[in-house]
Amino acid sequence: MSNAHNPQHWSQLDTEEQIRFWQGVEDGHVASFLVSPEKKSTRRRRGEHSTKPKCENPTWFRPEHYKKLGGQLGHAYNRLVQKDRTTGEVRLRMHVSLHPLYVRERRRAGRRYGFRPEKQRLLDAIWPVLIGQC
């Protein structure tokens, strides 16, 4: 560990700093025998940008003119996405963010609650993209 982050005892200071330390004790400015290091000045600032997602409900499904996926990718995509036969509308059949693997691993990592809604929608939307573009 570096000394820049840990307080030092007065006896570990340079001679000039010890003199300044004891002058501070005599003046009543120093209450502890540990000398805290000066904070490192950085140019880091919290941003003022919006964290709201640009798209509230992201979705992407393979267009009709795309060739059907074959093999294991086709099987995975068809398990993930379903097409309504009457309206022709495509929607998610399985929400991956609610998959037991995600739930179990979140609990194992010490999380009590599920994903926030915006992260849940992003996770659900990315899997059709990943499988559909393989």
VOPAGU-2260 file (C-alpha; in pm, 1 decimal, decimal comma):
REM VOPAGU-2260
SITE   aa  ch    i         X         Y         Z
SITE  MET   A    0       0,0       0,0       0,0
SITE  SER   A    1     126,3     342,8     -80,0
SITE  ASN   A    2     177,8     615,2     176,0
SITE  ALA   A    3     -29,9     856,2     -30,9
SITE  HIS   A    4    -353,5     703,6      95,6
SITE  ASN   A    5    -264,3     598,9     451,3
SITE  PRO   A    6    -221,8     834,2     746,7
SITE  GLN   A    7     132,7     847,9     885,4
SITE  HIS   A    8     249,0     875,3    1243,5
SITE  TRP   A    9     424,3    1204,4    1321,3
SITE  SER   A   10     755,3    1024,6    1377,8
SITE  GLN   A   11     758,9     909,5    1013,0
SITE  LEU   A   12     749,6    1267,3     880,9
SITE  ASP   A   13    1047,8    1467,3     756,8
SITE  THR   A   14    1217,9    1701,2    1005,7
SITE  GLU   A   15    1054,8    2015,6     866,4
SITE  GLU   A   16     712,7    1852,8     861,4
SITE  GLN   A   17     759,6    1734,6    1222,0
SITE  ILE   A   18     831,9    2092,8    1327,2
SITE  ARG   A   19     515,4    2213,3    1149,2
SITE  PHE   A   20     318,4    1927,2    1307,5
SITE  TRP   A   21     425,4    2012,6    1663,0
SITE  GLN   A   22     359,2    2381,7    1604,3
SITE  GLY   A   23       6,9    2279,6    1504,1
SITE  VAL   A   24     -27,5    2074,3    1824,1
SITE  GLU   A   25      83,7    2371,6    2036,6
SITE  ASP   A   26    -158,4    2602,0    1855,0
SITE  GLY   A   27    -442,3    2352,4    1905,5
SITE  HIS   A   28    -500,4    2284,7    1534,8
SITE  VAL   A   29    -400,5    1915,7    1545,0
SITE  ALA   A   30    -616,6    1669,2    1739,0
SITE  SER   A   31    -456,0    1341,5    1631,1
SITE  PHE   A   32    -104,4    1204,9    1621,3
SITE  LEU   A   33    -178,6    1065,2    1275,4
SITE  VAL   A   34    -118,9    1302,8     987,3
SITE  SER   A   35    -366,7    1254,0     704,9
SITE  PRO   A   36    -219,9    1287,0     357,0
SITE  GLU   A   37    -328,5    1563,5     124,1
SITE  LYS   A   38    -596,8    1459,1    -119,8
SITE  LYS   A   39    -473,8    1405,6    -470,7
SITE  SER   A   40    -629,4    1663,0    -697,7
SITE  THR   A   41    -792,0    1517,0   -1005,7
SITE  ARG   A   42    -980,1    1666,4   -1296,0
SITE  ARG   A   43   -1254,9    1408,5   -1262,5
SITE  ARG   A   44   -1604,1    1552,9   -1227,3
SITE  ARG   A   45   -1947,7    1399,6   -1225,9
SITE  GLY   A   46   -2115,1    1440,3   -1559,9
SITE  GLU   A   47   -2425,6    1645,2   -1613,3
SITE  HIS   A   48   -2546,4    1429,5   -1899,8
SITE  SER   A   49   -2875,7    1246,0   -1896,3
SITE  THR   A   50   -2868,9     876,4   -1810,1
SITE  LYS   A   51   -3212,2     819,8   -1959,9
SITE  PRO   A   52   -3197,1     566,3   -2245,8
SITE  LYS   A   53   -3254,9     700,3   -2596,1
SITE  CYS   A   54   -3495,3     417,0   -2669,1
SITE  GLU   A   55   -3729,9     324,0   -2383,8
SITE  ASN   A   56   -3836,7     -10,9   -2526,9
SITE  PRO   A   57   -3569,6    -147,4   -2762,7
SITE  THR   A   58   -3664,2    -434,6   -2992,4
SITE  TRP   A   59   -3507,1    -594,8   -3295,3
SITE  PHE   A   60   -3625,6    -900,9   -3480,4
SITE  ARG   A   61   -3505,6   -1052,8   -3806,4
SITE  PRO   A   62   -3688,3    -894,8   -4100,8
SITE  GLU   A   63   -3911,4   -1113,7   -4317,8
SITE  HIS   A   64   -3677,4   -1101,1   -4617,4
SITE  TYR   A   65   -3389,1   -1252,2   -4415,8
SITE  LYS   A   66   -3317,7   -1619,1   -4473,2
SITE  LYS   A   67   -3426,2   -1850,4   -4192,1
SITE  LEU   A   68   -3150,4   -1947,9   -3953,0
SITE  GLY   A   69   -3058,5   -2313,1   -3960,7
SITE  GLY   A   70   -2930,2   -2559,7   -3707,2
SITE  GLN   A   71   -2877,2   -2468,2   -3345,1
SITE  LEU   A   72   -2896,4   -2094,4   -3412,4
SITE  GLY   A   73   -3237,4   -2135,4   -3574,9
SITE  HIS   A   74   -3355,3   -2348,5   -3285,2
SITE  ALA   A   75   -3231,1   -2091,8   -3031,4
SITE  TYR   A   76   -3387,7   -1800,2   -3220,8
SITE  ASN   A   77   -3722,0   -1979,3   -3254,6
SITE  ARG   A   78   -3724,2   -2056,1   -2881,9
SITE  LEU   A   79   -3651,7   -1692,0   -2807,2
SITE  VAL   A   80   -3892,5   -1525,9   -3052,6
SITE  GLN   A   81   -4245,8   -1615,7   -3159,1
SITE  LYS   A   82   -4462,2   -1488,7   -3440,3
SITE  ASP   A   83   -4833,9   -1438,2   -3385,2
SITE  ARG   A   84   -5006,9   -1635,3   -3662,3
SITE  THR   A   85   -5312,1   -1410,6   -3685,0
SITE  THR   A   86   -5151,3   -1065,7   -3680,1
SITE  GLY   A   87   -4802,8   -1157,5   -3803,6
SITE  GLU   A   88   -4651,2    -960,0   -3516,3
SITE  VAL   A   89   -4319,3   -1084,1   -3380,1
SITE  ARG   A   90   -4259,9   -1073,7   -3004,6
SITE  LEU   A   91   -4041,0   -1227,9   -2738,2
SITE  ARG   A   92   -4139,4   -1572,1   -2620,5
SITE  MET   A   93   -3879,8   -1587,6   -2345,0
SITE  HIS   A   94   -3743,6   -1299,7   -2137,4
SITE  VAL   A   95   -3378,5   -1385,3   -2085,9
SITE  SER   A   96   -3347,4   -1143,8   -1793,2
SITE  LEU   A   97   -3587,6   -1368,4   -1599,6
SITE  HIS   A   98   -3399,3   -1687,4   -1688,2
SITE  PRO   A   99   -3322,3   -1902,6   -1381,4
SITE  LEU   A  100   -2949,0   -1879,7   -1453,9
SITE  TYR   A  101   -2954,4   -1499,3   -1425,5
SITE  VAL   A  102   -3170,1   -1513,7   -1112,5
SITE  ARG   A  103   -2950,5   -1775,0    -942,5
SITE  GLU   A  104   -2623,8   -1599,9   -1022,9
SITE  ARG   A  105   -2757,1   -1263,2    -907,9
SITE  ARG   A  106   -2850,9   -1414,8    -573,2
SITE  ARG   A  107   -2510,9   -1583,0    -550,7
SITE  ALA   A  108   -2345,5   -1246,2    -615,3
SITE  GLY   A  109   -2537,6   -1097,0    -322,5
SITE  ARG   A  110   -2807,4    -911,2    -516,3
SITE  ARG   A  111   -3149,1    -921,0    -353,8
SITE  TYR   A  112   -3361,0    -779,5    -631,4
SITE  GLY   A  113   -3396,5    -834,3   -1004,8
SITE  PHE   A  114   -3266,3    -608,6   -1276,8
SITE  ARG   A  115   -3396,1    -254,8   -1305,7
SITE  PRO   A  116   -3663,3    -224,5   -1577,0
SITE  GLU   A  117   -3442,3     -39,9   -1827,1
SITE  LYS   A  118   -3161,8    -295,4   -1790,3
SITE  GLN   A  119   -3413,1    -578,9   -1810,8
SITE  ARG   A  120   -3549,1    -443,9   -2140,5
SITE  LEU   A  121   -3195,6    -405,4   -2278,5
SITE  LEU   A  122   -3100,3    -760,6   -2183,5
SITE  ASP   A  123   -3419,1    -896,4   -2337,4
SITE  ALA   A  124   -3359,0    -700,0   -2658,5
SITE  ILE   A  125   -2992,6    -788,8   -2709,9
SITE  TRP   A  126   -3034,1   -1165,8   -2734,2
SITE  PRO   A  127   -3237,9   -1167,3   -3058,6
SITE  VAL   A  128   -2975,2    -934,8   -3207,5
SITE  LEU   A  129   -2684,8   -1155,1   -3099,6
SITE  ILE   A  130   -2842,2   -1478,9   -3219,3
SITE  GLY   A  131   -2997,9   -1329,4   -3531,5
SITE  GLN   A  132   -2673,2   -1173,2   -3654,6
SITE  CYS   A  133   -2445,9   -1475,5   -3605,6
